[in-house]
Amino acid sequence: MIVVAGGTGQLGSHVVNQLRESDARASFAVLARDRAKSRHLVEQGVEVRLADYDRPDELPRAFAGVKKLLFISTMAMNRAEQQKRVVDAAVAAGVQHIIYTGLAIRDIETSGVRDLMRSHFETEAHIAASGVAFTFLRNTMYAEAIPVIIGPQALERGIFLAGGQGRVPYASRAEMGEAAANVLLQRGHEGKTYQVAGPEAASYEEVARALSEATGRTIAYQNISPAEQLAALEARAS
Ligand SMILES: NC(=O)c1ccc[n+]([C@@H]2O[C@H](COP(=O)([O-])OP(=O)(O)OC[C@H]3O[C@@H](n4cnc5c(N)ncnc54)[C@H](OP(=O)(O)O)[C@@H]3O)[C@@H](O)[C@H]2O)c1
């Protein structure tokens, strides 16, 4: 039995679709916290186990009889503590293999997002220390995040970001969902850490060029300082 925890989310939905299209349909379930959000899955014949990570008493039932858990990371402010509780409950319930979706990054310790993102690596360390078999899927930045990052006025005003010439090998959630489903369905991924990323890395300059070609407009990328970017973000939020 496979459980997809986070199967009602955006990435998880792609995983579930992949599993539904495979022969494994009868042997997977979705862990969901929201009954209404999971109703369509029940209607499709998917087993749904209702549990909230913040209600630890609900977790043992959700993990009963589960061999493989795909644990899709959350965005909780207390992600490290929350996810450790989930891992502990899974291990206590006898889950044999945890596949965790973390973060692909060159070096978390020197990264500007270290404080926000190191919880992924703390979760990985906790899983590894538990002794359970694991696979870490370190996901690159979603291609779907580009419009969010460049902002709603990029097509009119251009792209203003403190990204330098940094490049990211974006991939879509659908592609990363397919990769996760393959790991769930195949043997031999225990003990492995994968960087799940697209085949080509793009800078914001290249994103701007691609947008210019797609829209017929001239969209420029301007590298700004971190202080200027912070001010722009604050202005957007106010
Ligand atoms: N690589 C990237 O560029 C990137 C960007 C953003 C985020 N991420 C990470 O990737 C994860 C998955 O991305 P996504 O777009 O699929 O996000 P998402 O749609 O928010 O999926 C997160 C899933 O976790 C479930 N969840 C959250 N808190 C829970 C709780 N307390 N109890 C039970 N389930 C809970 C959510 O349940 P509901 O469906 O009920 O909300 C949802 O199904 C994110 O959570 C984040 O950690 C990666």
Ligand as a Chemical Component Dictionary entry (heavy atoms), coordinates in Angstrom:
data_LIG
# 
_chem_comp.id                   LIG 
_chem_comp.type                 NON-POLYMER 
_chem_comp.pdbx_formal_charge   0 
_chem_comp.three_letter_code    LIG 
# 
loop_
_chem_comp_atom.comp_id 
_chem_comp_atom.atom_id 
_chem_comp_atom.alt_atom_id 
_chem_comp_atom.type_symbol 
_chem_comp_atom.charge 
_chem_comp_atom.model_Cartn_x 
_chem_comp_atom.model_Cartn_y 
_chem_comp_atom.model_Cartn_z 
_chem_comp_atom.pdbx_ordinal 
LIG N1  N1  N 0  9.801  23.749 -5.857 1  
LIG C1  C1  C 0  9.117  24.887 -5.774 2  
LIG O1  O1  O 0  9.239  25.834 -6.596 3  
LIG C2  C2  C 0  8.156  25.050 -4.688 4  
LIG C3  C3  C 0  7.360  26.198 -4.655 5  
LIG C4  C4  C 0  6.429  26.295 -3.654 6  
LIG C5  C5  C 0  6.314  25.281 -2.720 7  
LIG N2  N2  N 1  7.109  24.198 -2.759 8  
LIG C6  C6  C 0  7.034  23.094 -1.766 9  
LIG O2  O2  O 0  6.386  21.999 -2.408 10 
LIG C7  C7  C 0  5.220  21.626 -1.649 11 
LIG C8  C8  C 0  4.167  21.125 -2.591 12 
LIG O3  O3  O 0  3.848  22.138 -3.513 13 
LIG P1  P1  P 0  2.355  22.338 -3.994 14 
LIG O4  O4  O 0  2.385  23.413 -5.011 15 
LIG O5  O5  O -1 1.749  21.014 -4.312 16 
LIG O6  O6  O 0  1.710  22.920 -2.637 17 
LIG P2  P2  P 0  0.236  22.666 -2.083 18 
LIG O7  O7  O 0  -0.718 22.621 -3.231 19 
LIG O8  O8  O 0  0.000  23.666 -1.025 20 
LIG O9  O9  O 0  0.352  21.201 -1.460 21 
LIG C9  C9  C 0  0.697  20.969 -0.111 22 
LIG C10 C10 C 0  -0.101 19.772 0.352  23 
LIG O10 O10 O 0  0.174  19.546 1.745  24 
LIG C11 C11 C 0  -1.070 19.405 2.429  25 
LIG N3  N3  N 0  -0.962 19.887 3.810  26 
LIG C12 C12 C 0  -0.454 21.058 4.241  27 
LIG N4  N4  N 0  -0.584 21.147 5.584  28 
LIG C13 C13 C 0  -1.187 20.018 6.001  29 
LIG C14 C14 C 0  -1.599 19.527 7.248  30 
LIG N5  N5  N 0  -1.448 20.253 8.385  31 
LIG N6  N6  N 0  -2.183 18.307 7.333  32 
LIG C15 C15 C 0  -2.358 17.583 6.202  33 
LIG N7  N7  N 0  -2.006 17.980 4.962  34 
LIG C16 C16 C 0  -1.433 19.199 4.870  35 
LIG C17 C17 C 0  -2.012 20.334 1.664  36 
LIG O11 O11 O 0  -3.361 20.025 1.977  37 
LIG P3  P3  P 0  -4.592 20.846 1.304  38 
LIG O12 O12 O 0  -4.710 20.289 -0.074 39 
LIG O13 O13 O 0  -5.730 20.572 2.185  40 
LIG O14 O14 O 0  -4.149 22.297 1.288  41 
LIG C18 C18 C 0  -1.619 20.028 0.228  42 
LIG O15 O15 O 0  -2.258 18.866 -0.228 43 
LIG C19 C19 C 0  4.869  22.909 -0.886 44 
LIG O16 O16 O 0  4.111  22.615 0.258  45 
LIG C20 C20 C 0  6.228  23.472 -0.555 46 
LIG O17 O17 O 0  6.793  22.844 0.577  47 
LIG C21 C21 C 0  8.008  24.044 -3.732 48 
# 
loop_
_chem_comp_bond.comp_id 
_chem_comp_bond.atom_id_1 
_chem_comp_bond.atom_id_2 
_chem_comp_bond.value_order 
_chem_comp_bond.pdbx_ordinal 
LIG N1  C1  SING 1  
LIG C1  O1  DOUB 2  
LIG C1  C2  SING 3  
LIG C2  C3  SING 4  
LIG C2  C21 DOUB 5  
LIG C3  C4  DOUB 6  
LIG C4  C5  SING 7  
LIG C5  N2  DOUB 8  
LIG N2  C6  SING 9  
LIG N2  C21 SING 10 
LIG C6  O2  SING 11 
LIG C6  C20 SING 12 
LIG O2  C7  SING 13 
LIG C7  C8  SING 14 
LIG C7  C19 SING 15 
LIG C8  O3  SING 16 
LIG O3  P1  SING 17 
LIG P1  O4  DOUB 18 
LIG P1  O5  SING 19 
LIG P1  O6  SING 20 
LIG O6  P2  SING 21 
LIG P2  O7  DOUB 22 
LIG P2  O8  SING 23 
LIG P2  O9  SING 24 
LIG O9  C9  SING 25 
LIG C9  C10 SING 26 
LIG C10 O10 SING 27 
LIG C10 C18 SING 28 
LIG O10 C11 SING 29 
LIG C11 N3  SING 30 
LIG C11 C17 SING 31 
LIG N3  C12 SING 32 
LIG N3  C16 SING 33 
LIG C12 N4  DOUB 34 
LIG N4  C13 SING 35 
LIG C13 C14 SING 36 
LIG C13 C16 DOUB 37 
LIG C14 N5  SING 38 
LIG C14 N6  DOUB 39 
LIG N6  C15 SING 40 
LIG C15 N7  DOUB 41 
LIG N7  C16 SING 42 
LIG C17 O11 SING 43 
LIG C17 C18 SING 44 
LIG O11 P3  SING 45 
LIG P3  O12 DOUB 46 
LIG P3  O13 SING 47 
LIG P3  O14 SING 48 
LIG C18 O15 SING 49 
LIG C19 O16 SING 50 
LIG C19 C20 SING 51 
LIG C20 O17 SING 52 
# 
